[in-house]
Amino acid sequence: MKLISWFIFGLMSFLFFSFPFNLNAFQVKIDEDTFANIQAQIRVFYLNKDEDKNHNYRYNYFEIYKYRLGIKGQLNNLVSFYTFIDANENNNYQAKLWEGGIQFNFCPEFIVKVGKIRVPFSRHNFVSRHNSPVMSSNGDYFLPNQFKEALKAVNPYAGGMKSSQPFKRTDVGMVIAGFLKDGLFKYYVGIFNEDRSNSNKVWSFNGGFKDITTLSPPEDKKNFEYDIRFEFTPTFWGFKSEKTVFDPSQRVNQTYLGKMDTMTFGIGYHREKHLEHINKSTYGISSLTREAYAVDFSFEKTFKQKYIIGAEAGYMYFDDTHLYETASGEYKKGDAYTWYGEAHIIYNQKIGFGIPGVGFRYEYVNVDGEYNNEKDLIYRRYGVCLSYYYAGRTNRIGIGFDYVDADDALEAYIKDNNWEESTFTWYVGIYAQF
């Protein structure tokens, strides 16, 4: 679809749907068991970034971040489906299949999903980030390029699927999931395409990720990636279990805007051999197999029928994601880990035609690597966002900031390349969806 067509479509959606209305998506219905819900979404930002004329002069501008057309429904009680067609600023608004899958609802304890779907590893992989109380939680969109240098071997907060991503939030494969004891327990077992590549697999002591030398070309898609996730909700305390298992798009929200009180504990495991035939005489090893572990927690509850308070925290550890060169010229296997926390409070009473809220987020990322006698590629990220929800949890206006600060080897590397080692971005975002 041409850019002008997307623009007209998005502008009409925004102008028409930026006021209070019934939030039911447009539905095509054949009978009680056969229907499709159709939604359209647009996200617009004004961004004001730290000035950096050495690398990027665009530091004060408006931008349409995303257009989305979504369809979700069922053929009958056994077969459900969904698809998202997106046009994003980072691919010049070329419409593409973002996600899509088919779900077989055999019984609550055994549901099968196939397609280009969310990988069941961490809670982050399931989160609908456009509903996050902090708008800058939206993946890499707000993260300046110099900090992305640390994420080339693995990005724990990966966004939509790209073939170049070594670790993917969305991938092509199959998931078996189950909802046990009325949601007290949930499980997900996934098998996905294995991605093998020698790109950005070794961090040089002189700085920067580089391609690794292999004795033969990587044998991409040779085998499979495996992911397992278990969740627990204390329903005996009155909390409702999130319905991720039954949702073909496999989503959770960081806020349900007072629709239900929820608490979820989750653990996840991931395994993927992502490279073999490495030149052992140079690097001392012949293959890399990434294993990863996730632990996370989420909570949201309404107090006194008007104060919605929520929090989320998580830890992810990735083993053997890359190699890194030491000061002695030797190579070691490198790991990466991150932890994050998020909290929000929403006043669930109308002021004008909407309800206000505020969200906070913190991320810490640590990747193995050495540079100029400094160890570890580290950055910390802070976000705050004031939101005004004018029609459900998706339609809102937000004003916030995102601050990122590098440390240790990453800070030294960034400074030597004439980047800013800390950045401050403030923004205004408007989301509209029907």
One Martini backbone bead per residue (centre of mass of N, CA, C, O) as a GRO file, in nm:
protein
  434
    1MET     BB    1   0.097   0.035   0.022
    2LYS     BB    2   0.079   0.351  -0.001
    3LEU     BB    3   0.151   0.617   0.188
    4ILE     BB    4  -0.103   0.791   0.126
    5SER     BB    5  -0.306   0.572   0.205
    6TRP     BB    6  -0.218   0.543   0.498
    7PHE     BB    7  -0.259   0.837   0.577
    8ILE     BB    8  -0.563   0.861   0.522
    9PHE     BB    9  -0.647   0.627   0.700
   10GLY     BB   10  -0.519   0.733   0.966
   11LEU     BB   11  -0.656   1.011   0.981
   12MET     BB   12  -0.947   0.911   0.987
   13SER     BB   13  -0.918   0.738   1.239
   14PHE     BB   14  -0.832   0.962   1.431
   15LEU     BB   15  -1.064   1.171   1.396
   16PHE     BB   16  -1.300   0.966   1.461
   17PHE     BB   17  -1.151   0.801   1.726
   18SER     BB   18  -1.080   1.058   1.942
   19PHE     BB   19  -1.351   0.973   2.084
   20PRO     BB   20  -1.594   0.870   2.255
   21PHE     BB   21  -1.668   0.513   2.241
   22ASN     BB   22  -1.744   0.216   2.127
   23LEU     BB   23  -1.493  -0.054   2.148
   24ASN     BB   24  -1.599  -0.210   1.916
   25ALA     BB   25  -1.521  -0.382   1.670
   26PHE     BB   26  -1.548  -0.459   1.362
   27GLN     BB   27  -1.800  -0.696   1.245
   28VAL     BB   28  -1.796  -1.016   1.090
   29LYS     BB   29  -2.104  -1.207   1.060
   30ILE     BB   30  -2.251  -1.526   1.013
   31ASP     BB   31  -2.250  -1.648   1.307
   32GLU     BB   32  -2.201  -1.743   1.629
   33ASP     BB   33  -1.923  -1.916   1.521
   34THR     BB   34  -1.875  -1.691   1.278
   35PHE     BB   35  -1.604  -1.454   1.286
   36ALA     BB   36  -1.473  -1.100   1.251
   37ASN     BB   37  -1.242  -0.877   1.389
   38ILE     BB   38  -1.185  -0.532   1.313
   39GLN     BB   39  -0.883  -0.329   1.315
   40ALA     BB   40  -0.753   0.006   1.376
   41GLN     BB   41  -0.421   0.171   1.386
   42ILE     BB   42  -0.254   0.462   1.545
   43ARG     BB   43   0.082   0.617   1.583
   44VAL     BB   44   0.183   0.930   1.731
   45PHE     BB   45   0.475   1.159   1.728
   46TYR     BB   46   0.660   1.374   1.940
   47LEU     BB   47   1.013   1.452   1.916
   48ASN     BB   48   1.278   1.531   2.167
   49LYS     BB   49   1.613   1.538   2.116
   50ASP     BB   50   1.922   1.525   2.155
   51GLU     BB   51   2.173   1.690   2.029
   52ASP     BB   52   2.342   1.530   1.719
   53LYS     BB   53   2.521   1.635   1.450
   54ASN     BB   54   2.725   1.392   1.396
   55HIS     BB   55   2.461   1.170   1.344
   56ASN     BB   56   2.171   1.340   1.408
   57TYR     BB   57   1.947   1.596   1.305
   58ARG     BB   58   1.684   1.444   1.412
   59TYR     BB   59   1.560   1.618   1.715
   60ASN     BB   60   1.273   1.762   1.594
   61TYR     BB   61   0.973   1.574   1.554
   62PHE     BB   62   0.739   1.418   1.354
   63GLU     BB   63   0.569   1.083   1.382
   64ILE     BB   64   0.471   0.790   1.229
   65TYR     BB   65   0.506   0.479   1.365
   66LYS     BB   66   0.205   0.334   1.318
   67TYR     BB   67   0.025   0.096   1.129
   68ARG     BB   68  -0.285  -0.103   1.179
   69LEU     BB   69  -0.422  -0.421   1.071
   70GLY     BB   70  -0.676  -0.620   1.228
   71ILE     BB   71  -0.755  -0.981   1.266
   72LYS     BB   72  -1.014  -1.151   1.465
   73GLY     BB   73  -1.127  -1.502   1.501
   74GLN     BB   74  -1.369  -1.756   1.380
   75LEU     BB   75  -1.493  -2.050   1.231
   76ASN     BB   76  -1.512  -2.196   1.511
   77ASN     BB   77  -1.472  -2.348   1.818
   78LEU     BB   78  -1.193  -2.475   1.711
   79VAL     BB   79  -1.119  -2.224   1.508
   80SER     BB   80  -0.872  -1.979   1.516
   81PHE     BB   81  -0.764  -1.630   1.437
   82TYR     BB   82  -0.488  -1.411   1.310
   83THR     BB   83  -0.389  -1.067   1.198
   84PHE     BB   84  -0.107  -0.843   1.119
   85ILE     BB   85  -0.084  -0.530   0.953
   86ASP     BB   86   0.211  -0.337   0.895
   87ALA     BB   87   0.332   0.017   0.913
   88ASN     BB   88   0.657   0.144   0.944
   89GLU     BB   89   0.913   0.371   0.976
   90ASN     BB   90   1.161   0.150   0.946
   91ASN     BB   91   1.008   0.060   0.641
   92ASN     BB   92   0.865   0.295   0.484
   93TYR     BB   93   0.559   0.192   0.504
   94GLN     BB   94   0.560  -0.108   0.446
   95ALA     BB   95   0.350  -0.350   0.407
   96LYS     BB   96   0.321  -0.622   0.655
   97LEU     BB   97   0.357  -0.915   0.807
   98TRP     BB   98   0.369  -0.938   1.151
   99GLU     BB   99   0.127  -1.138   1.218
  100GLY     BB  100   0.013  -1.494   1.236
  101GLY     BB  101  -0.262  -1.734   1.310
  102ILE     BB  102  -0.354  -2.066   1.425
  103GLN     BB  103  -0.619  -2.210   1.633
  104PHE     BB  104  -0.668  -2.503   1.845
  105ASN     BB  105  -0.962  -2.582   2.051
  106PHE     BB  106  -0.981  -2.861   2.219
  107CYS     BB  107  -0.899  -2.749   2.514
  108PRO     BB  108  -0.795  -2.577   2.781
  109GLU     BB  109  -0.544  -2.790   2.821
  110PHE     BB  110  -0.541  -2.797   2.477
  111ILE     BB  111  -0.357  -2.577   2.270
  112VAL     BB  112  -0.299  -2.487   1.923
  113LYS     BB  113  -0.029  -2.300   1.766
  114VAL     BB  114   0.020  -2.146   1.437
  115GLY     BB  115   0.294  -1.945   1.306
  116LYS     BB  116   0.343  -1.596   1.346
  117ILE     BB  117   0.450  -1.583   1.678
  118ARG     BB  118   0.478  -1.580   2.002
  119VAL     BB  119   0.734  -1.633   2.229
  120PRO     BB  120   0.745  -1.854   2.521
  121PHE     BB  121   0.932  -1.693   2.763
  122SER     BB  122   0.857  -1.404   2.839
  123ARG     BB  123   0.650  -1.154   2.923
  124HIS     BB  124   0.751  -0.955   2.715
  125ASN     BB  125   0.658  -1.128   2.468
  126PHE     BB  126   0.335  -1.072   2.543
  127VAL     BB  127   0.328  -0.776   2.540
  128SER     BB  128   0.127  -0.492   2.482
  129ARG     BB  129   0.300  -0.204   2.428
  130HIS     BB  130   0.066   0.003   2.353
  131ASN     BB  131  -0.047  -0.050   2.669
  132SER     BB  132   0.172   0.082   2.808
  133PRO     BB  133   0.218   0.326   3.045
  134VAL     BB  134   0.496   0.339   2.891
  135MET     BB  135   0.565   0.433   2.575
  136SER     BB  136   0.891   0.368   2.577
  137SER     BB  137   0.846   0.044   2.573
  138ASN     BB  138   0.872   0.042   2.249
  139GLY     BB  139   1.144  -0.072   2.236
  140ASP     BB  140   1.376   0.085   2.002
  141TYR     BB  141   1.252   0.361   1.924
  142PHE     BB  142   1.397   0.532   2.179
  143LEU     BB  143   1.675   0.406   2.112
  144PRO     BB  144   1.973   0.491   2.059
  145ASN     BB  145   2.222   0.368   1.858
  146GLN     BB  146   2.463   0.343   2.065
  147PHE     BB  147   2.306   0.124   2.246
  148LYS     BB  148   2.266  -0.097   2.021
  149GLU     BB  149   2.556  -0.210   2.018
  150ALA     BB  150   2.497  -0.411   2.269
  151LEU     BB  151   2.246  -0.579   2.095
  152LYS     BB  152   2.356  -0.759   1.850
  153ALA     BB  153   2.358  -1.049   1.988
  154VAL     BB  154   2.126  -0.946   2.201
  155ASN     BB  155   1.766  -0.870   2.249
  156PRO     BB  156   1.544  -0.873   2.509
  157TYR     BB  157   1.360  -0.620   2.354
  158ALA     BB  158   1.235  -0.724   2.115
  159GLY     BB  159   1.052  -0.687   1.846
  160GLY     BB  160   0.962  -0.735   1.564
  161MET     BB  161   1.024  -0.937   1.312
  162LYS     BB  162   1.363  -1.011   1.208
  163SER     BB  163   1.605  -1.181   1.040
  164SER     BB  164   1.853  -1.037   1.209
  165GLN     BB  165   1.756  -1.155   1.466
  166PRO     BB  166   1.885  -1.362   1.709
  167PHE     BB  167   1.638  -1.275   1.894
  168LYS     BB  168   1.288  -1.357   1.921
  169ARG     BB  169   0.955  -1.265   1.981
  170THR     BB  170   0.888  -1.340   1.682
  171ASP     BB  171   0.788  -1.651   1.517
  172VAL     BB  172   0.814  -1.952   1.340
  173GLY     BB  173   0.559  -2.186   1.464
  174MET     BB  174   0.481  -2.375   1.771
  175VAL     BB  175   0.211  -2.400   2.022
  176ILE     BB  176   0.152  -2.541   2.343
  177ALA     BB  177  -0.140  -2.494   2.551
  178GLY     BB  178  -0.260  -2.431   2.904
  179PHE     BB  179  -0.558  -2.435   3.126
  180LEU     BB  180  -0.540  -2.473   3.474
  181LYS     BB  181  -0.745  -2.461   3.728
  182ASP     BB  182  -0.879  -2.189   3.634
  183GLY     BB  183  -0.569  -2.051   3.606
  184LEU     BB  184  -0.352  -2.131   3.812
  185PHE     BB  185  -0.234  -2.269   3.552
  186LYS     BB  186   0.020  -2.228   3.291
  187TYR     BB  187   0.122  -2.340   2.957
  188TYR     BB  188   0.423  -2.342   2.732
  189VAL     BB  189   0.515  -2.497   2.414
  190GLY     BB  190   0.792  -2.437   2.191
  191ILE     BB  191   0.852  -2.441   1.825
  192PHE     BB  192   1.120  -2.317   1.617
  193ASN     BB  193   1.310  -2.165   1.417
  194GLU     BB  194   1.642  -2.191   1.342
  195ASP     BB  195   1.902  -1.942   1.382
  196ARG     BB  196   2.186  -1.896   1.165
  197SER     BB  197   2.478  -1.685   1.239
  198ASN     BB  198   2.784  -1.467   1.193
  199SER     BB  199   2.660  -1.208   1.287
  200ASN     BB  200   2.758  -1.035   1.549
  201LYS     BB  201   2.956  -1.260   1.740
  202VAL     BB  202   3.205  -1.047   1.795
  203TRP     BB  203   3.390  -0.875   2.037
  204SER     BB  204   3.609  -0.627   2.015
  205PHE     BB  205   3.862  -0.473   2.186
  206ASN     BB  206   3.837  -0.219   1.978
  207GLY     BB  207   3.540  -0.239   1.903
  208GLY     BB  208   3.272  -0.401   1.830
  209PHE     BB  209   3.078  -0.585   1.628
  210LYS     BB  210   3.153  -0.890   1.455
  211ASP     BB  211   3.221  -1.118   1.240
  212ILE     BB  212   3.253  -1.457   1.224
  213THR     BB  213   3.466  -1.720   1.163
  214THR     BB  214   3.403  -1.978   0.927
  215LEU     BB  215   3.442  -2.288   0.755
  216SER     BB  216   3.131  -2.250   0.694
  217PRO     BB  217   2.833  -2.191   0.622
  218PRO     BB  218   2.555  -2.134   0.769
  219GLU     BB  219   2.287  -2.361   0.882
  220ASP     BB  220   2.002  -2.261   0.826
  221LYS     BB  221   1.733  -2.431   0.956
  222LYS     BB  222   1.836  -2.715   1.072
  223ASN     BB  223   1.662  -2.664   1.327
  224PHE     BB  224   1.545  -2.601   1.663
  225GLU     BB  225   1.364  -2.408   1.879
  226TYR     BB  226   1.319  -2.382   2.244
  227ASP     BB  227   1.016  -2.324   2.448
  228ILE     BB  228   0.933  -2.246   2.799
  229ARG     BB  229   0.626  -2.185   2.998
  230PHE     BB  230   0.524  -2.075   3.330
  231GLU     BB  231   0.216  -2.009   3.518
  232PHE     BB  232   0.095  -1.819   3.813
  233THR     BB  233  -0.228  -1.782   3.985
  234PRO     BB  234  -0.388  -1.658   4.281
  235THR     BB  235  -0.715  -1.731   4.278
  236PHE     BB  236  -0.762  -1.766   4.598
  237TRP     BB  237  -0.731  -1.427   4.616
  238GLY     BB  238  -0.913  -1.313   4.355
  239PHE     BB  239  -0.757  -1.355   4.102
  240LYS     BB  240  -0.720  -1.323   3.760
  241SER     BB  241  -0.665  -1.495   3.478
  242GLU     BB  242  -0.505  -1.471   3.205
  243LYS     BB  243  -0.605  -1.524   2.844
  244THR     BB  244  -0.358  -1.616   2.663
  245VAL     BB  245  -0.427  -1.906   2.572
  246PHE     BB  246  -0.700  -1.809   2.404
  247ASP     BB  247  -0.516  -1.620   2.242
  248PRO     BB  248  -0.388  -1.613   1.931
  249SER     BB  249  -0.183  -1.357   1.999
  250GLN     BB  250  -0.057  -1.383   2.281
  251ARG     BB  251  -0.162  -1.165   2.515
  252VAL     BB  252  -0.074  -0.894   2.734
  253ASN     BB  253  -0.135  -0.659   3.000
  254GLN     BB  254  -0.036  -0.393   3.215
  255THR     BB  255  -0.338  -0.295   3.165
  256TYR     BB  256  -0.710  -0.321   3.242
  257LEU     BB  257  -0.865  -0.074   3.354
  258GLY     BB  258  -1.045  -0.238   3.589
  259LYS     BB  259  -1.155  -0.523   3.478
  260MET     BB  260  -0.914  -0.664   3.651
  261ASP     BB  261  -0.760  -0.867   3.884
  262THR     BB  262  -0.397  -0.934   3.878
  263MET     BB  263  -0.163  -1.226   3.906
  264THR     BB  264   0.179  -1.309   3.786
  265PHE     BB  265   0.386  -1.593   3.761
  266GLY     BB  266   0.706  -1.644   3.584
  267ILE     BB  267   0.870  -1.893   3.370
  268GLY     BB  268   1.166  -1.943   3.150
  269TYR     BB  269   1.282  -2.122   2.844
  270HIS     BB  270   1.578  -2.123   2.619
  271ARG     BB  271   1.683  -2.286   2.297
  272GLU     BB  272   1.978  -2.225   2.070
  273LYS     BB  273   2.150  -2.300   1.790
  274HIS     BB  274   2.345  -2.028   1.625
  275LEU     BB  275   2.638  -2.181   1.588
  276GLU     BB  276   2.878  -2.327   1.361
  277HIS     BB  277   3.195  -2.375   1.237
  278ILE     BB  278   3.406  -2.254   1.403
  279ASN     BB  279   3.724  -2.125   1.426
  280LYS     BB  280   3.916  -2.279   1.658
  281SER     BB  281   4.208  -2.162   1.607
  282THR     BB  282   4.100  -1.866   1.684
  283TYR     BB  283   3.862  -1.908   1.932
  284GLY     BB  284   3.846  -2.215   2.082
  285ILE     BB  285   3.571  -2.273   1.930
  286SER     BB  286   3.278  -2.428   1.736
  287SER     BB  287   3.020  -2.326   1.915
  288LEU     BB  288   2.672  -2.192   1.969
  289THR     BB  289   2.454  -2.209   2.263
  290ARG     BB  290   2.155  -2.076   2.358
  291GLU     BB  291   2.064  -1.998   2.693
  292ALA     BB  292   1.755  -1.917   2.872
  293TYR     BB  293   1.620  -1.709   3.148
  294ALA     BB  294   1.301  -1.649   3.320
  295VAL     BB  295   1.171  -1.397   3.557
  296ASP     BB  296   0.831  -1.302   3.666
  297PHE     BB  297   0.606  -1.016   3.750
  298SER     BB  298   0.249  -0.937   3.807
  299PHE     BB  299   0.029  -0.645   3.888
  300GLU     BB  300  -0.333  -0.572   3.943
  301LYS     BB  301  -0.537  -0.323   4.128
  302THR     BB  302  -0.840  -0.214   4.270
  303PHE     BB  303  -0.899   0.074   4.472
  304LYS     BB  304  -1.191   0.204   4.573
  305GLN     BB  305  -1.289   0.198   4.259
  306LYS     BB  306  -1.029   0.419   4.148
  307TYR     BB  307  -0.746   0.270   4.207
  308ILE     BB  308  -0.493   0.181   3.982
  309ILE     BB  309  -0.253  -0.072   4.064
  310GLY     BB  310   0.078  -0.141   3.925
  311ALA     BB  311   0.321  -0.416   3.853
  312GLU     BB  312   0.660  -0.496   3.722
  313ALA     BB  313   0.895  -0.780   3.698
  314GLY     BB  314   1.231  -0.876   3.563
  315TYR     BB  315   1.442  -1.159   3.446
  316MET     BB  316   1.726  -1.204   3.213
  317TYR     BB  317   1.920  -1.483   3.081
  318PHE     BB  318   2.211  -1.515   2.855
  319ASP     BB  319   2.383  -1.780   2.708
  320ASP     BB  320   2.601  -1.778   2.464
  321THR     BB  321   2.578  -1.518   2.243
  322HIS     BB  322   2.901  -1.478   2.234
  323LEU     BB  323   3.208  -1.325   2.166
  324TYR     BB  324   3.512  -1.208   2.339
  325GLU     BB  325   3.778  -0.994   2.360
  326THR     BB  326   4.073  -0.975   2.522
  327ALA     BB  327   4.367  -0.830   2.622
  328SER     BB  328   4.526  -1.113   2.548
  329GLY     BB  329   4.354  -1.228   2.276
  330GLU     BB  330   4.133  -1.381   2.381
  331TYR     BB  331   3.841  -1.595   2.386
  332LYS     BB  332   3.503  -1.559   2.504
  333LYS     BB  333   3.217  -1.634   2.636
  334GLY     BB  334   2.907  -1.461   2.616
  335ASP     BB  335   2.684  -1.271   2.810
  336ALA     BB  336   2.340  -1.180   2.921
  337TYR     BB  337   2.159  -0.927   3.116
  338THR     BB  338   1.833  -0.843   3.272
  339TRP     BB  339   1.639  -0.582   3.436
  340TYR     BB  340   1.299  -0.492   3.543
  341GLY     BB  341   1.067  -0.209   3.607
  342GLU     BB  342   0.710  -0.147   3.677
  343ALA     BB  343   0.477   0.135   3.730
  344HIS     BB  344   0.126   0.219   3.824
  345ILE     BB  345  -0.127   0.490   3.822
  346ILE     BB  346  -0.492   0.503   3.810
  347TYR     BB  347  -0.767   0.719   3.767
  348ASN     BB  348  -1.101   0.573   3.765
  349GLN     BB  349  -1.196   0.880   3.681
  350LYS     BB  350  -1.351   1.123   3.530
  351ILE     BB  351  -1.175   1.384   3.343
  352GLY     BB  352  -1.388   1.476   3.152
  353PHE     BB  353  -1.336   1.220   2.892
  354GLY     BB  354  -1.118   1.096   3.098
  355ILE     BB  355  -0.827   0.921   3.227
  356PRO     BB  356  -0.563   0.923   3.452
  357GLY     BB  357  -0.195   0.859   3.439
  358VAL     BB  358   0.105   0.684   3.568
  359GLY     BB  359   0.442   0.587   3.460
  360PHE     BB  360   0.715   0.348   3.531
  361ARG     BB  361   1.066   0.281   3.418
  362TYR     BB  362   1.323   0.012   3.433
  363GLU     BB  363   1.657  -0.058   3.294
  364TYR     BB  364   1.902  -0.331   3.281
  365VAL     BB  365   2.212  -0.377   3.092
  366ASN     BB  366   2.435  -0.674   3.043
  367VAL     BB  367   2.735  -0.717   2.845
  368ASP     BB  368   2.985  -0.888   2.730
  369GLY     BB  369   3.286  -0.678   2.737
  370GLU     BB  370   3.582  -0.511   2.603
  371TYR     BB  371   3.730  -0.168   2.668
  372ASN     BB  372   3.984   0.000   2.761
  373ASN     BB  373   3.989  -0.169   3.044
  374GLU     BB  374   3.690  -0.228   3.021
  375LYS     BB  375   3.391  -0.380   3.158
  376ASP     BB  376   3.112  -0.404   3.014
  377LEU     BB  377   2.794  -0.358   2.865
  378ILE     BB  378   2.623  -0.069   2.988
  379TYR     BB  379   2.275   0.016   3.066
  380ARG     BB  380   2.041   0.273   3.162
  381ARG     BB  381   1.674   0.303   3.199
  382TYR     BB  382   1.433   0.577   3.194
  383GLY     BB  383   1.069   0.613   3.259
  384VAL     BB  384   0.803   0.859   3.195
  385CYS     BB  385   0.427   0.871   3.202
  386LEU     BB  386   0.158   1.066   3.098
  387SER     BB  387  -0.192   0.980   3.092
  388TYR     BB  388  -0.490   0.990   2.863
  389TYR     BB  389  -0.786   0.814   2.871
  390TYR     BB  390  -1.049   0.840   2.615
  391ALA     BB  391  -1.080   0.510   2.509
  392GLY     BB  392  -0.961   0.316   2.678
  393ARG     BB  393  -0.635   0.169   2.677
  394THR     BB  394  -0.545   0.259   2.376
  395ASN     BB  395  -0.678   0.541   2.393
  396ARG     BB  396  -0.430   0.805   2.394
  397ILE     BB  397  -0.241   1.047   2.582
  398GLY     BB  398   0.118   1.125   2.594
  399ILE     BB  399   0.369   1.230   2.841
  400GLY     BB  400   0.734   1.201   2.815
  401PHE     BB  401   1.038   1.022   2.917
  402ASP     BB  402   1.385   0.927   2.810
  403TYR     BB  403   1.662   0.776   2.986
  404VAL     BB  404   2.013   0.721   2.895
  405ASP     BB  405   2.297   0.527   3.045
  406ALA     BB  406   2.625   0.466   3.024
  407ASP     BB  407   2.876   0.205   3.102
  408ASP     BB  408   3.187   0.142   3.096
  409ALA     BB  409   3.262   0.004   2.801
  410LEU     BB  410   3.033   0.156   2.654
  411GLU     BB  411   3.114   0.441   2.729
  412ALA     BB  412   3.396   0.437   2.601
  413TYR     BB  413   3.304   0.370   2.313
  414ILE     BB  414   3.115   0.610   2.266
  415LYS     BB  415   3.320   0.838   2.311
  416ASP     BB  416   3.526   0.744   2.080
  417ASN     BB  417   3.261   0.795   1.868
  418ASN     BB  418   3.109   1.071   1.934
  419TRP     BB  419   2.901   1.012   2.144
  420GLU     BB  420   2.645   0.998   2.363
  421GLU     BB  421   2.629   0.851   2.690
  422SER     BB  422   2.372   1.042   2.725
  423THR     BB  423   2.006   1.061   2.706
  424PHE     BB  424   1.726   1.285   2.615
  425THR     BB  425   1.368   1.220   2.582
  426TRP     BB  426   1.082   1.384   2.463
  427TYR     BB  427   0.714   1.334   2.448
  428VAL     BB  428   0.427   1.293   2.223
  429GLY     BB  429   0.142   1.075   2.234
  430ILE     BB  430  -0.091   0.918   1.990
  431TYR     BB  431  -0.366   0.692   2.026
  432ALA     BB  432  -0.562   0.495   1.784
  433GLN     BB  433  -0.867   0.280   1.802
  434PHE     BB  434  -1.118   0.031   1.653
   0.00000   0.00000   0.00000
